[in-house]
């Protein structure tokens, strides 16, 4: 990348470093690096450990403003009527290459904040999107804490891709269905194993609900939830028109979007993770994995 700096000076101009008594038009060409980057996001699905502020994922090999800071258990996208607003699950620009990172407890006490839960590396390829998922139990349990890195390469084309990540310790049956309808008898994703990621299912753009039951059937683990709706072509909001003045918003009503339902376990009682009533039962949240392409000419 080349940046051109032009400096024009009047006759008789005097510089701080010395006198320059002629009319000059100085042009300086400064080469700057075109840095290859990718998007990396971090999901905290560990139910039994945390600093007072959650946990931090930080790249430590070079200085970058891409730390995923103060991420609480069950970090998710904040929505209004199913449309993403601010978020704790976001792809952050990350320099490509072999990258060294650590995951720390986030706390005001240095002795706690210096504790690294993970110290590892990942290969980041320019132009890709990555999910870094920390799940399992840090303080014992049937499944020890583990780190999974997913290269998000799926492309739904003109449809919408739907997927399930089960971060709980029990297998589940998951049904997706039209939001104006009722849950079908057969599961869309049957017997999704604990700590596993399903394949994508392609659907037509529409508002979608998810029903989650124990594997084999039974009472739903929580009320059926509406997935991210998104902002389709032509939607007018805040003075701009999606697909014309601003980008389309990812969601199940927008072709070209990928959306994941994450099944979270409850917080482990007595641990540093949140202990309010909402965290004493399993929960579901939704994130987008792929944005729809920008319409031609927008």
C-alpha positions in Angstrom: 0.0 0.0 0.0 1.4 3.5 -0.9 0.5 6.7 0.9 1.2 10.0 -0.8 2.0 13.0 1.3 2.1 16.4 -0.4 3.6 19.5 1.2 3.3 22.8 -0.5 5.3 25.8 0.9 5.2 29.4 -0.1 8.3 31.4 -1.2 10.5 32.3 1.7 9.0 29.7 4.1 11.1 28.9 7.1 11.3 25.5 8.6 12.1 24.8 12.2 15.2 22.8 11.2 16.5 25.5 8.8 15.6 28.0 6.1 14.1 27.1 2.8 13.9 30.2 0.6 12.4 28.9 -2.6 9.0 27.9 -3.9 8.8 24.2 -3.5 6.1 21.5 -4.0 7.4 18.4 -2.1 5.8 15.0 -2.7 6.9 12.1 -0.5 5.8 8.5 -1.2 5.7 6.4 2.0 5.3 2.6 1.6 2.9 1.1 4.3 2.2 -2.5 4.7 -1.0 -4.0 3.4 -1.6 -6.4 6.4 -3.3 -9.7 5.6 -6.0 -10.3 8.2 -8.8 -12.6 9.2 -11.7 -12.5 11.6 -11.5 -14.3 15.0 -14.2 -14.5 17.6 -14.3 -16.1 21.1 -17.1 -18.0 22.8 -16.9 -18.7 26.6 -18.9 -21.9 27.4 -17.0 -22.9 30.6 -19.7 -23.1 33.4 -17.5 -23.4 36.4 -14.6 -20.9 36.4 -14.1 -17.2 35.9 -12.4 -14.1 37.2 -14.5 -11.4 38.6 -14.8 -9.9 35.1 -15.0 -13.2 33.1 -12.1 -14.4 31.0 -9.8 -12.7 28.4 -8.5 -14.1 25.1 -5.3 -12.2 24.1 -2.9 -12.6 21.2 0.5 -12.2 22.9 3.0 -12.5 20.0 2.5 -9.0 18.6 0.7 -5.9 19.8 -2.9 -5.8 18.4 -6.1 -4.3 19.5 -7.9 -7.6 19.1 -8.2 -8.9 22.7 -11.5 -10.4 23.5 -11.8 -8.7 26.9 -14.0 -9.5 30.0 -16.0 -12.3 28.3 -18.5 -13.7 30.7 -19.9 -17.3 30.5 -22.6 -17.5 27.8 -21.4 -14.4 26.0 -23.9 -13.8 23.2 -25.2 -11.3 20.6 -27.5 -8.7 22.1 -30.7 -8.4 20.0 -33.8 -6.3 19.7 -36.7 -8.3 18.2 -34.3 -10.9 16.9 -32.0 -8.3 15.2 -28.4 -8.1 16.3 -27.4 -4.9 18.0 -24.2 -4.6 20.2 -22.4 -7.9 20.8 -19.8 -9.8 22.8 -19.5 -12.4 20.0 -17.8 -10.6 17.2 -15.2 -11.3 14.6 -12.2 -9.1 15.3 -9.6 -8.2 12.8 -6.5 -10.4 13.4 -3.2 -10.6 11.5 -2.7 -13.7 9.5 0.0 -16.2 10.2 0.9 -18.5 13.1 -0.4 -16.7 16.1 0.3 -17.3 19.8 -2.5 -16.5 22.3 -3.4 -17.1 25.9 -6.7 -17.2 27.7 -6.6 -15.5 31.2 -9.0 -15.1 34.0 -10.2 -11.4 34.1 -9.9 -9.9 37.5 -8.7 -6.8 39.4 -6.3 -8.9 41.4 -3.0 -9.4 39.6 -2.5 -12.9 41.1 -5.8 -14.0 39.6 -5.5 -12.1 36.3 -2.1 -13.6 35.6 -3.6 -17.2 35.6 -3.6 -18.6 32.1 -6.3 -21.2 31.4 -4.8 -21.9 28.0 -1.5 -21.1 26.3 -1.5 -22.2 22.6 -1.3 -21.0 19.0 -3.4 -21.1 15.9 -2.8 -20.7 12.1 -4.8 -17.7 10.8 -5.4 -17.6 7.1 -6.1 -14.2 5.5 -9.8 -13.7 4.6 -11.1 -16.5 6.8 -13.4 -16.4 9.8 -12.6 -18.4 13.0 -14.6 -19.4 16.1 -12.4 -20.1 19.1 -14.6 -22.1 21.6 -13.6 -22.8 25.2 -15.9 -25.4 26.7 -16.0 -28.2 29.3 -15.2 -28.0 33.0 -12.1 -26.3 34.3 -12.5 -27.7 37.9 -13.1 -31.4 37.2 -16.1 -33.2 35.9 -16.9 -35.7 33.2 -15.5 -33.6 30.4 -12.3 -31.6 31.1 -12.0 -28.1 29.6 -10.9 -28.1 26.0 -10.3 -25.6 23.2 -11.8 -26.0 19.8 -11.0 -23.8 16.8 -13.5 -23.8 13.8 -12.6 -22.4 10.4 -16.0 -21.0 9.3 -15.9 -21.8 5.6 -19.5 -22.8 5.0 -21.4 -20.9 2.2 -25.2 -21.2 2.1 -25.5 -19.7 -1.4 -28.9 -18.1 -1.8 -30.4 -20.0 1.2 -29.8 -19.8 4.9 -27.5 -22.2 6.8 -28.6 -23.3 10.3 -26.3 -25.2 12.8 -26.3 -26.3 16.4 -23.3 -26.2 18.9 -24.1 -28.2 22.0 -21.8 -27.1 24.8 -23.7 -28.9 27.5 -22.9 -32.3 29.0 -26.0 -34.0 27.7 -27.1 -35.1 24.2 -30.1 -33.1 22.7 -32.6 -33.3 19.9 -33.1 -30.0 18.1 -36.0 -29.0 15.9 -36.1 -25.9 13.7 -39.4 -24.8 12.2 -41.2 -21.9 10.7 -41.9 -19.3 13.5 -45.6 -19.2 12.7 -45.9 -23.0 12.9 -45.3 -25.7 15.5 -42.4 -27.9 16.2 -42.4 -31.1 14.0 -42.4 -34.6 15.4 -39.0 -35.4 13.9 -35.8 -33.7 15.1 -33.9 -31.7 12.5 -30.7 -32.6 14.4 -31.2 -35.8 16.4 -29.0 -36.9 19.3 -26.5 -34.0 19.1 -23.7 -35.3 21.3 -22.3 -33.3 24.2 -19.6 -30.9 23.2 -20.2 -31.3 19.5 -20.9 -29.2 16.4 -23.7 -30.3 14.0 -23.6 -30.0 10.2 -25.4 -27.1 8.6 -29.0 -27.5 7.3 -30.1 -25.3 4.5 -33.5 -23.6 4.6 -35.4 -21.0 2.7 -35.1 -17.4 4.2 -37.8 -17.1 6.9 -38.3 -16.5 10.6 -37.2 -19.7 12.4 -37.8 -21.1 15.9 -35.8 -23.7 17.7 -37.1 -26.4 20.0 -34.6 -28.3 22.2 -35.4 -31.5 24.0 -33.3 -34.2 25.7 -32.1 -36.8 23.2 -34.9 -39.3 22.5 -37.6 -36.7 23.4 -39.2 -35.3 26.5 -39.9 -31.9 28.0 -38.3 -29.0 26.2 -35.2 -27.7 28.1 -36.5 -24.1 27.7 -39.1 -22.1 25.8 -38.8 -22.3 22.0 -36.6 -19.4 20.8 -36.7 -17.3 17.7 -33.3 -17.2 15.9 -31.7 -14.0 14.6 -34.0 -12.5 12.1 -31.6 -10.2 10.4 -32.1 -7.1 8.3 -33.3 -8.0 4.8 -32.9 -6.0 1.5 -34.9 -2.8 1.5 -35.4 -2.5 5.3 -35.3 1.1 6.3 -33.8 1.8 9.7 -32.1 4.9 11.2 -32.3 6.8 7.9 -30.6 4.1 5.7 -31.9 1.4 3.5 -30.4 -2.1 3.8 -28.7 -3.1 0.6 -28.6 0.5 -0.7 -27.1 2.8 1.9 -26.0 0.2 4.5 -25.2 -3.5 4.7 -27.8 -6.3 5.1 -28.0 -7.7 8.6 -27.2 -11.4 9.0 -30.1 -13.6 10.1 -32.6 -16.3 9.0 -34.7 -13.9 6.8 -31.6 -12.8 4.7 -30.3 -15.1 2.0 -26.6 -15.9 2.3 -26.5 -15.9 6.1 -25.3 -18.7 8.4 -26.8 -18.8 11.9 -25.8 -21.0 14.8 -27.9 -22.0 17.9 -25.6 -22.5 20.9 -26.9 -24.7 23.7 -25.3 -23.6 27.0 -25.3 -25.6 30.2 -26.3 -24.1 33.6 -23.6 -22.5 35.7 -22.0 -24.8 38.2 -23.4 -24.0 41.7 -20.9 -22.1 43.9 -18.5 -21.2 41.1 -17.4 -17.8 39.9 -19.8 -17.9 36.9 -23.1 -16.0 37.2 -25.5 -17.6 39.7 -28.7 -15.7 39.0 -31.9 -17.6 38.3 -31.3 -17.4 34.5 -28.0 -19.2 34.9 -29.4 -22.0 37.0 -30.9 -23.7 34.0 -29.7 -24.5 30.5 -30.1 -21.8 27.8 -30.0 -21.1 24.1 -28.5 -18.2 22.2 -27.8 -17.4 18.5 -24.9 -16.1 16.6 -24.3 -15.4 13.0 -21.4 -17.2 11.3 -21.5 -15.6 7.8 -22.8 -12.3 6.7 -24.9 -12.1 3.5 -22.9 -10.7 0.5 -23.2 -7.1 -0.2 -25.7 -6.5 -3.1 -24.2 -5.4 -6.4 -23.9 -1.7 -6.7 -24.4 -1.0 -3.0 
